[in-house]
Amino acid sequence: MEKEWMEVTVITSSEAVEAVSGILYNTGVHGISVEDPQDIELEKKRPQDWDYFDESLLKIKDGAVIKGYYKQDENFDGYLKYIKDGINNLENFGIDKGKGLITVTRVNEEDWENNWKQYYKPYRAGKRVVVKPIWEQYHAGKDDVVVQLDPGMAFGTGTHETTRMCIKSLEKYVKSDSLVFDIGTGSGILAITAAKLGAKQVTAVDLSSVAVESALKNLKYNDVKNVKIFQGNLMEKVHGKADVVVANIIADVIISMVEQLKDFISQGGVFISSGIIKDRREDVVKKLKDSGFQVEEVNQDGEWVCIVAKRMI
């Protein structure tokens, strides 16, 4: 493996962390780290978790800092243009890009492999679910469901509002006989969570080969046998109907897939959708209702919304 990498640093808003991570993730990125002081401030309000955050992150004043690591090859300039265009386009989706500042630095492999690890600690993402980086120790409580993760390979660490809300919804709706589909699985965190909550079978898809590779590694860390992961589109790779479908993407993608998605959800089954900025809440709700879904819950955490809807027709 090459010893030097290109580090692309994006200074953005906390609101845009998931979206910017997704932009990087759609390129040939080999690792992503997120430094978001808003998440750390949240942890300070949770006395039981005071051991789980790094005070040095509070020195970040300009917003969230996202770093992606790339090989310097013939594709890098194209990736960089894609990132710049994507970030400049965020406001068209109602997402505040913050400073939107992008810098590129050459770094040593050892530096980037170890740098981001200091920012990830065990984190209670739901009532029962605890997300634990693979290199950290955690003494699980009686009812804890521990999801082990290497969050350096793909975004989706459990700390972002959208992921937390999805995890809490999975805790509520996944039963022992549930069939679950996870659309845009990323690191595999939601698929693994569903499996560990007792789902009968979980099928996860993602368009990115990097995501699939990362999710497969995380499956091994968790020793779950009832999860299948495919690269590609749900409608092309998966057959049958699920009792629970979860998608942590963005509002426009969710709206575009709702009508087709009915063919993949059992009648009475639920669709958990997040990655929705609060200003797009009513757009998604309307589309769901128009497509024969009954909205069961609309949960909000910060600037983000998670909608749980039941397929009625």
Helices and strands as residue ranges (DSSP letters): E 4-12, G 14-16, H 17-25, E 31-35, H 37-44, G 47-52, G 55-59, E 64-70, H 76-88, G 90-93, E 101-108, H 109-115, G 116-119, E 123-124, E 129-133, E 145-149, H 161-173, E 179-183, H 189-196, E 201-206, H 209-222, E 227-231, H 234-237, E 242-248, H 251-261, G 262-264, E 265-277, G 278-280, H 281-290, E 293-301, E 304-311
